[in-house]
């Protein structure tokens, strides 16, 4: 039964991170920390790194914190929570940074209905270069209106 709880906590954390990505993007990145996120919408530097990458570092630290809680205390859910945050971060990096923004030249030829929908939705978001009016959504739960044939 312990294994079932472990899996449920991992999956719950992964899904909760989709909400956190949406919330962070809408209210923090396009809110009071726009100064860190704006270079993602309007590249004004020559570096491969963006100030926007600070958000990735923040969630990595949170994930590591849960691993440390698991290792050094009796908080066993720390492991599935830490792994859920890590798995979501890895998924987000693969989809957003590698597939959509091509920070590494991979997955360029993916052209199935899901790939086209995710690209279309992200392009709609990025057509707004300013802090306001950018439609925000998660990475996995993209509105169905973007998945047209």
Order of alpha helices (4+ residues) and beta strands (2+ residues): alpha-alpha-alpha-alpha-alpha
